[in-house]
Amino acid sequence: MSWIRLAWKNIVHEPLTLLLHLMLFALSIGLMYFLLMLNDQLVKKFDNNLAEVDLVIGAKGSGLQMILCSMYHVDAPTGNISMADAKPFLNPKHPLIKTSLPLSLGDNYKGYRIVGTEHGVLDFYKAKLAEGRLWTHSLEAVVGAEVASALGLKIGDRFYSSHGLDEADDLSHDHAALTIVGIVAPSGSVLDQLIVTDTRTVWDVHDHQVSPSSATDNDTHDHAHHDHDHDHDHDHAHHDHDHDHDHDHDHDHDHDHAHHDHNHAHHNTASPMLARADLIASEDKEITSMLIRYKNKTDFRTLSLARNINANTNLLAAAPPMVLNMLYDKMGLGTRALQFLALLIAIVSGLSIFISLFNSLRTRKYELALLRVTGAKPGSLFGLISLEGIILALLGFIVGIALAYLVFYLFAGQLSDRYHYQFNPWVLHPSIGWILLGSVGIGFLAALFPAIKAYSMDIHHTLSQ
């Protein structure tokens, strides 16, 4: 019988003890590996969506909230800012700003956020169109790859936006349908989860919103008009006159409807320069925020720009790298605390393995002495006891890693459903090799003292007892 099989038989001889060791060790390994995978993917997603943005400008409030909303689209806006306040930072001739991108938020379609912006949003995220084209008029939209895949959208489809940033908001803008004219190729950025359109689209949709009370008033008016016509059916001449009047009214209504559609379509955004000039001229309008890239990051005026904005304007400016570093520090504190807890559980598990093997040694000393008599060397007994500790640790490692992947798979599904961010639960984290070595090391250390006792056993004294 090989030493591995003998060690395995000794381990499974007490199944309840084996189960206890596995639960403790697997819990520690699983928790540690899960935290590493989650933290790694979160940081990568944050870093991938930085898009070289140096500054985010929006309404006064929380800088972290503004950045999470404007760059990662996982929070609510701090408010809106007027175009009059935003105008200087959208000026293409600004001495410090290389590129600026306006964002207008507030609507969604089936939980996916609709963002009013400019064509430059694709350049910000180094994305390209998979098919179709960019919008050239109001009420045209381009959808991200994940949105198109999840909702089965294609070029030419029309949809109505819903007010609010969550799917639960059921106030639909059913008076102005958006038409899909393009689909973005997968970029691995937040753009995959968005529906982007022209800023004018967001303004037009909200400017022409029809309230329920208005609809009720119109229905009442139509009903009264219908009753009025019914009361005058006995007068044939007057009926003809009303008919002609109704015909003119319908003609006027069709004309108004065509004029209304024309108002939606006349904002041509094919030229970025003309679109930006038209945007800046709309000082009575509002946007949510702006993403800024500097011309020269070492210019002393650039370094003080955020401070000057916060001190001298109604706006809030926050630097994403600085804010995210603060967020990482807060996340890291909690992660390190949980990892320390996992390490404590692993140490306790190692102690339990040590106690189990030490107690087992006392009950198996005659068996080990007989092995010596039949030709086993002291080193073989040392290896047998060490092998039992290592096998226990390896089993705990395997169960723990499997448990971590299972929990992360369930957790990633919930995150994807809530925030539409895709997490890959099956990625092999680089630290898994170190965790394996650590597990084997804990198993070996737990078995070290019992193995030394077995190695130094006096077989004559043991058998004489």
C-alpha positions as CSV (number, residue, x, y, z in Angstrom):
1,M,0.0,0.0,0.0
2,S,1.4,3.4,-1.0
3,W,2.0,6.1,1.6
4,I,-0.6,8.4,0.0
5,R,-3.3,5.8,0.2
6,L,-2.4,5.0,3.8
7,A,-2.5,8.7,4.7
8,W,-5.9,9.1,3.0
9,K,-7.3,6.1,4.9
10,N,-6.2,7.7,8.1
11,I,-7.8,11.0,7.2
12,V,-11.3,9.6,6.2
13,H,-11.2,7.3,9.3
14,E,-12.9,10.1,11.2
15,P,-15.3,11.8,8.8
16,L,-16.7,14.3,11.3
17,T,-13.2,15.6,12.1
18,L,-12.4,15.7,8.4
19,L,-15.6,17.8,7.8
20,L,-14.7,20.2,10.6
21,H,-11.2,20.8,9.1
22,L,-12.6,21.3,5.6
23,M,-15.2,23.8,6.7
24,L,-12.8,25.9,8.6
25,F,-10.0,25.9,6.1
26,A,-12.3,26.2,3.0
27,L,-14.0,29.2,4.6
28,S,-10.8,31.0,5.2
29,I,-9.4,30.3,1.7
30,G,-12.7,31.0,0.0
31,L,-13.2,34.3,1.7
32,M,-9.6,35.4,1.0
33,Y,-9.8,34.5,-2.7
34,F,-13.3,36.0,-3.2
35,L,-12.1,39.3,-1.8
36,L,-9.0,39.3,-4.0
37,M,-11.1,38.6,-7.2
38,L,-13.8,41.2,-6.3
39,N,-11.3,43.9,-5.4
40,D,-9.2,43.2,-8.6
41,Q,-12.2,43.4,-11.0
42,L,-13.6,46.5,-9.3
43,V,-10.3,48.3,-9.5
44,K,-9.8,47.3,-13.1
45,K,-13.3,48.5,-14.0
46,F,-12.6,51.9,-12.3
47,D,-9.2,52.2,-14.0
48,N,-10.5,51.2,-17.5
49,N,-13.2,53.8,-17.3
50,L,-10.9,56.7,-16.2
51,A,-10.7,57.5,-20.0
52,E,-7.8,59.9,-19.2
53,V,-10.3,62.3,-17.6
54,D,-8.5,64.9,-15.5
55,L,-11.5,66.7,-14.0
56,V,-15.2,66.4,-13.6
57,I,-17.3,69.5,-13.3
58,G,-20.9,69.5,-12.0
59,A,-23.3,70.8,-9.4
60,K,-22.2,71.4,-5.8
61,G,-22.4,68.3,-3.6
62,S,-20.3,65.2,-3.2
63,G,-17.3,64.8,-5.5
64,L,-17.4,61.0,-5.2
65,Q,-21.1,60.9,-6.1
66,M,-20.5,63.2,-9.1
67,I,-17.7,61.0,-10.4
68,L,-19.5,57.7,-9.8
69,C,-22.5,59.2,-11.7
70,S,-20.7,60.9,-14.5
71,M,-18.0,58.4,-15.2
72,Y,-19.3,55.1,-14.0
73,H,-23.1,55.7,-14.1
74,V,-23.7,53.9,-10.8
75,D,-25.1,56.8,-8.8
76,A,-27.5,59.7,-9.0
77,P,-26.4,63.2,-10.2
78,T,-25.7,65.9,-7.6
79,G,-27.9,68.2,-9.7
80,N,-27.9,70.1,-12.9
81,I,-25.8,73.1,-14.0
82,S,-26.8,75.9,-16.3
83,M,-25.2,76.3,-19.7
84,A,-24.3,79.8,-18.7
85,D,-22.1,78.5,-16.0
86,A,-20.8,75.6,-18.1
87,K,-20.1,77.8,-21.2
88,P,-16.5,78.8,-20.4
89,F,-15.4,75.2,-19.9
90,L,-17.0,74.1,-23.2
91,N,-15.2,76.8,-25.2
92,P,-12.8,75.1,-27.7
93,K,-10.4,78.0,-27.2
94,H,-10.0,77.5,-23.4
95,P,-6.3,78.0,-22.6
96,L,-6.1,75.1,-20.2
97,I,-8.7,72.6,-21.5
98,K,-7.8,70.3,-24.4
99,T,-11.1,68.5,-24.5
100,S,-14.4,68.8,-22.8
101,L,-17.4,66.6,-23.0
102,P,-20.9,67.7,-21.8
103,L,-23.2,65.0,-20.2
104,S,-27.0,65.2,-19.7
105,L,-28.5,62.5,-17.6
106,G,-32.0,61.8,-16.2
107,D,-33.7,59.1,-18.4
108,N,-33.3,55.4,-19.0
109,Y,-34.7,52.6,-21.2
110,K,-35.3,49.4,-19.4
111,G,-32.7,50.3,-16.8
112,Y,-30.0,51.3,-19.2
113,R,-29.1,55.0,-18.8
114,I,-29.6,57.5,-21.7
115,V,-26.8,60.0,-21.9
116,G,-27.1,63.2,-23.9
117,T,-23.6,64.2,-25.1
118,E,-21.5,64.7,-28.3
119,H,-19.8,62.5,-30.9
120,G,-16.6,62.9,-29.0
121,V,-17.8,60.4,-26.4
122,L,-16.6,57.5,-28.5
123,D,-13.1,59.1,-28.7
124,F,-13.0,59.4,-24.9
125,Y,-13.5,55.7,-24.5
126,K,-11.5,54.6,-27.6
127,A,-14.7,53.0,-29.0
128,K,-15.8,52.5,-32.6
129,L,-19.1,51.8,-34.2
130,A,-19.9,48.2,-35.0
131,E,-22.6,49.2,-37.5
132,G,-24.7,52.2,-38.4
133,R,-23.7,55.8,-37.9
134,L,-23.6,58.5,-35.2
135,W,-26.6,60.7,-34.7
136,T,-27.1,63.7,-37.0
137,H,-30.4,64.9,-35.7
138,S,-32.4,65.1,-32.5
139,L,-34.1,61.9,-31.3
140,E,-31.5,59.7,-32.9
141,A,-29.5,57.4,-30.6
142,V,-26.5,55.0,-30.5
143,V,-26.6,52.1,-28.2
144,G,-23.7,50.2,-26.5
145,A,-22.8,46.7,-27.3
146,E,-24.2,45.3,-24.0
147,V,-27.4,47.2,-24.3
148,A,-28.0,46.0,-27.9
149,S,-27.2,42.4,-26.9
150,A,-29.3,42.3,-23.7
151,L,-32.4,44.0,-25.2
152,G,-32.1,42.6,-28.7
153,L,-31.9,46.1,-30.3
154,K,-31.0,46.7,-33.9
155,I,-30.6,49.6,-36.4
156,G,-34.0,51.3,-37.0
157,D,-35.7,50.2,-33.8
158,R,-37.6,52.9,-32.0
159,F,-38.2,53.2,-28.2
160,Y,-39.5,55.6,-25.6
161,S,-37.4,56.7,-22.8
162,S,-38.5,56.6,-19.1
163,H,-37.9,59.4,-16.7
164,G,-35.4,58.6,-14.0
165,L,-32.2,56.5,-13.9
166,D,-33.8,53.2,-12.7
167,E,-36.1,50.8,-14.5
168,A,-38.6,51.1,-11.7
169,D,-39.4,54.7,-12.8
170,D,-42.4,54.2,-15.0
171,L,-43.0,57.7,-16.2
172,S,-42.5,57.2,-19.9
173,H,-41.9,60.0,-22.5
174,D,-44.4,58.4,-24.9
175,H,-44.6,61.5,-27.1
176,A,-41.1,61.4,-28.6
177,A,-39.6,58.1,-29.7
178,L,-35.9,57.7,-30.2
179,T,-34.6,55.9,-33.2
180,I,-31.5,53.7,-33.1
181,V,-29.0,54.7,-35.9
182,G,-25.8,53.0,-34.6
183,I,-24.4,50.3,-32.4
184,V,-21.1,50.6,-30.6
185,A,-18.6,47.8,-30.9
186,P,-17.6,46.2,-27.5
187,S,-15.0,48.3,-25.9
188,G,-14.8,46.9,-22.3
189,S,-15.8,50.4,-21.0
190,V,-18.9,51.9,-19.4
191,L,-20.0,52.9,-22.9
192,D,-21.1,49.3,-23.5
193,Q,-23.8,49.8,-20.9
194,L,-25.1,53.2,-22.2
195,I,-27.5,54.7,-24.8
196,V,-25.9,57.9,-26.1
197,T,-27.6,60.6,-28.0
198,D,-27.4,64.3,-28.7
199,T,-27.8,66.7,-25.8
200,R,-30.6,68.3,-27.8
201,T,-32.5,65.0,-27.6
202,V,-32.6,65.1,-23.8
203,W,-33.8,68.8,-23.9
204,D,-36.4,68.1,-26.6
205,V,-37.8,65.1,-24.8
206,H,-38.2,67.0,-21.5
207,D,-39.4,70.3,-23.1
208,H,-42.3,68.5,-24.8
209,Q,-43.3,66.3,-22.0
210,V,-47.1,66.0,-21.7
211,S,-48.5,65.8,-18.2
212,P,-51.4,63.5,-17.3
213,S,-53.5,66.6,-16.4
214,S,-53.0,68.0,-19.8
215,A,-54.1,64.8,-21.4
216,T,-57.2,64.8,-19.3
217,D,-58.0,68.4,-20.2
218,N,-57.7,67.6,-23.9
219,D,-59.9,64.5,-23.6
220,T,-62.5,66.6,-21.8
221,H,-62.3,69.3,-24.5
222,D,-62.7,66.7,-27.3
223,H,-65.7,65.1,-25.5
224,A,-67.4,68.5,-25.2
225,H,-66.8,69.3,-28.8
226,H,-68.2,66.0,-29.8
227,D,-71.4,66.7,-27.8
228,H,-71.7,70.1,-29.3
229,D,-71.6,68.7,-32.9
230,H,-74.2,66.1,-31.9
231,D,-76.6,68.7,-30.6
232,H,-76.5,70.5,-34.0
233,D,-77.0,67.5,-36.3
234,H,-80.6,68.7,-37.1
235,D,-79.3,71.7,-39.0
236,H,-78.0,70.3,-42.3
237,A,-76.6,73.6,-43.5
238,H,-74.9,74.2,-40.2
239,H,-73.7,70.7,-40.2
240,D,-71.9,71.3,-43.6
241,H,-70.4,74.4,-42.2
242,D,-69.1,72.5,-39.2
243,H,-67.8,69.8,-41.5
244,D,-65.8,72.3,-43.4
245,H,-64.6,73.9,-40.2
246,D,-63.5,70.5,-38.9
247,H,-61.7,69.8,-42.1
248,D,-59.8,73.1,-41.7
249,H,-59.1,72.2,-38.1
250,D,-57.7,68.8,-39.1
251,H,-55.6,70.5,-41.7
252,D,-54.2,72.8,-39.1
253,H,-53.6,70.0,-36.7
254,D,-51.6,68.1,-39.4
255,H,-49.7,71.2,-40.1
256,D,-48.9,71.6,-36.4
257,H,-47.9,68.0,-36.1
258,A,-45.5,68.3,-39.0
259,H,-44.2,71.5,-37.5
260,H,-43.7,69.7,-34.2
261,D,-41.7,66.9,-35.9
262,H,-39.7,69.5,-37.7
263,N,-38.8,71.1,-34.4
264,H,-37.4,67.7,-33.3
265,A,-35.4,67.1,-36.4
266,H,-34.0,70.5,-37.4
267,H,-31.1,70.4,-34.9
268,N,-28.4,69.0,-37.2
269,T,-25.5,67.7,-35.2
270,A,-23.5,66.2,-38.0
271,S,-20.8,68.9,-37.6
272,P,-19.1,68.8,-34.2
273,M,-18.1,72.5,-34.3
274,L,-21.6,73.6,-35.2
275,A,-23.1,71.3,-32.6
276,R,-20.8,72.7,-29.9
277,A,-21.5,76.3,-30.9
278,D,-25.3,75.6,-30.9
279,L,-24.8,74.1,-27.4
280,I,-22.9,77.0,-26.0
281,A,-25.5,79.4,-27.3
282,S,-28.3,77.7,-25.3
283,E,-27.6,79.5,-22.1
284,D,-31.1,79.0,-20.8
285,K,-30.7,75.2,-20.8
286,E,-29.0,72.8,-18.3
287,I,-26.7,69.9,-18.4
288,T,-25.6,67.5,-15.7
289,S,-21.8,67.6,-15.8
290,M,-18.6,67.9,-18.0
291,L,-15.6,65.6,-18.4
292,I,-12.4,67.6,-18.8
293,R,-9.0,66.8,-20.2
294,Y,-6.1,69.2,-19.7
295,K,-3.7,70.6,-22.3
296,N,-0.8,70.6,-19.9
297,K,-1.0,68.8,-16.6
298,T,2.1,70.5,-15.3
299,D,1.0,74.1,-15.8
300,F,0.5,75.8,-12.5
301,R,-2.7,77.3,-13.7
302,T,-4.0,73.8,-14.5
303,L,-3.1,72.6,-11.0
304,S,-5.1,75.4,-9.4
305,L,-8.1,75.1,-11.8
306,A,-10.2,72.8,-9.6
307,R,-9.6,74.9,-6.5
308,N,-10.5,78.1,-8.3
309,I,-13.7,76.6,-9.7
310,N,-14.8,75.4,-6.2
311,A,-14.0,78.7,-4.6
312,N,-15.3,81.2,-7.2
313,T,-18.2,79.5,-9.0
314,N,-21.4,77.7,-8.4
315,L,-19.8,74.6,-9.7
316,L,-18.0,71.6,-8.2
317,A,-14.8,70.3,-9.7
318,A,-13.3,67.0,-8.7
319,A,-10.2,65.1,-10.0
320,P,-11.1,61.4,-10.6
321,P,-7.6,60.0,-9.7
322,M,-7.6,61.8,-6.4
323,V,-11.1,60.9,-5.5
324,L,-10.7,57.3,-6.6
325,N,-7.5,56.9,-4.5
326,M,-9.5,58.0,-1.5
327,L,-12.2,55.4,-2.4
328,Y,-9.5,52.7,-2.9
329,D,-8.2,53.5,0.6
330,K,-11.6,53.1,2.1
331,M,-12.3,49.9,0.2
332,G,-8.8,48.7,1.0
333,L,-9.4,49.2,4.7
334,G,-12.5,47.0,4.7
335,T,-10.8,44.4,2.4
336,R,-7.7,44.2,4.6
337,A,-9.9,43.7,7.7
338,L,-11.8,40.9,6.0
339,Q,-8.6,39.3,4.7
340,F,-7.1,39.5,8.2
341,L,-10.2,37.7,9.5
342,A,-9.7,35.1,6.8
343,L,-6.1,34.6,7.9
344,L,-7.2,34.2,11.5
345,I,-9.6,31.5,10.4
346,A,-6.9,29.8,8.5
347,I,-4.6,29.9,11.5
348,V,-7.4,28.4,13.7
349,S,-7.9,25.8,11.1
350,G,-4.2,25.0,11.1
351,L,-4.3,24.6,14.9
352,S,-7.3,22.3,14.7
353,I,-5.4,20.1,12.2
354,F,-2.4,20.1,14.5
355,I,-4.5,19.1,17.5
356,S,-6.2,16.4,15.4
357,L,-3.0,14.9,14.2
358,F,-1.4,15.1,17.7
359,N,-4.3,13.3,19.3
360,S,-4.3,10.8,16.4
361,L,-0.6,10.1,17.0
362,R,-1.3,9.1,20.6
363,T,-3.9,6.5,19.5
364,R,-1.9,5.3,16.5
365,K,1.5,4.9,18.2
366,Y,1.3,1.1,18.2
367,E,0.4,1.1,14.5
368,L,3.3,3.3,13.7
369,A,5.7,1.2,15.8
370,L,4.5,-1.9,13.9
371,L,5.3,-0.1,10.6
372,R,8.8,0.5,11.9
373,V,9.1,-3.2,12.8
374,T,8.1,-4.2,9.3
375,G,10.8,-2.1,7.7
376,A,9.5,1.5,7.6
377,K,12.2,4.1,8.3
378,P,11.8,7.1,10.7
379,G,11.7,9.4,7.7
380,S,8.8,7.4,6.2
381,L,6.8,8.0,9.4
382,F,7.7,11.7,9.3
383,G,6.5,11.9,5.7
384,L,3.3,10.0,6.4
385,I,2.2,12.4,9.2
386,S,3.3,15.4,7.1
387,L,1.4,14.1,4.1
388,E,-1.8,13.9,6.2
389,G,-1.6,17.5,7.1
390,I,-0.8,18.6,3.5
391,I,-3.7,16.5,2.1
392,L,-6.1,18.1,4.6
393,A,-4.9,21.6,3.6
394,L,-5.1,20.8,-0.1
395,L,-8.7,19.5,0.3
396,G,-9.6,22.7,2.1
397,F,-7.9,24.8,-0.6
398,I,-9.9,23.0,-3.4
399,V,-13.2,23.4,-1.6
400,G,-12.5,27.0,-0.7
401,I,-11.6,28.0,-4.2
402,A,-14.7,26.3,-5.6
403,L,-16.8,28.1,-2.9
404,A,-15.2,31.4,-3.9
405,Y,-16.1,31.0,-7.5
406,L,-19.6,29.9,-6.7
407,V,-20.3,32.9,-4.5
408,F,-18.7,35.3,-7.0
409,Y,-20.8,33.8,-9.8
410,L,-24.0,34.5,-7.8
411,F,-22.7,37.9,-6.6
412,A,-21.7,38.9,-10.2
413,G,-25.1,38.0,-11.5
414,Q,-26.8,40.3,-8.9
415,L,-24.4,43.1,-9.7
416,S,-25.0,42.8,-13.4
417,D,-28.8,42.8,-12.9
418,R,-28.6,45.9,-10.7
419,Y,-25.9,48.0,-12.4
420,H,-25.5,46.4,-15.8
421,Y,-21.8,46.0,-15.2
422,Q,-20.3,42.7,-16.4
423,F,-18.1,40.8,-13.9
424,N,-16.3,37.6,-15.0
425,P,-16.5,35.1,-12.2
426,W,-14.3,32.6,-13.9
427,V,-11.1,34.6,-14.2
428,L,-8.0,33.0,-12.6
429,H,-6.5,35.4,-10.1
430,P,-2.7,35.6,-10.2
431,S,-2.5,35.2,-6.5
432,I,-4.0,31.7,-6.6
433,G,-0.5,30.1,-6.7
434,W,0.6,31.9,-3.6
435,I,-2.6,30.9,-1.8
436,L,-1.9,27.3,-2.8
437,L,1.7,27.5,-1.4
438,G,0.3,29.2,1.8
439,S,-2.3,26.4,2.2
440,V,0.4,23.7,1.8
441,G,2.6,25.5,4.2
442,I,-0.1,25.7,6.9
443,G,-0.9,22.0,6.5
444,F,2.8,21.1,6.8
445,L,3.4,23.4,9.8
446,A,0.3,21.9,11.5
447,A,1.7,18.4,11.0
448,L,5.3,19.3,11.7
449,F,5.4,18.6,15.5
450,P,3.4,15.3,15.3
451,A,5.6,14.2,12.4
452,I,8.7,14.9,14.5
453,K,7.2,12.9,17.4
454,A,6.6,10.0,15.0
455,Y,10.2,10.3,13.6
456,S,11.7,10.1,17.1
457,M,9.5,7.3,18.4
458,D,11.2,4.6,20.5
459,I,9.7,1.5,19.1
460,H,11.1,-0.8,21.8
461,H,9.6,1.4,24.6
462,T,6.3,1.7,22.7
463,L,5.9,-2.0,22.0
464,S,6.9,-2.9,25.6
465,Q,3.9,-0.9,26.8
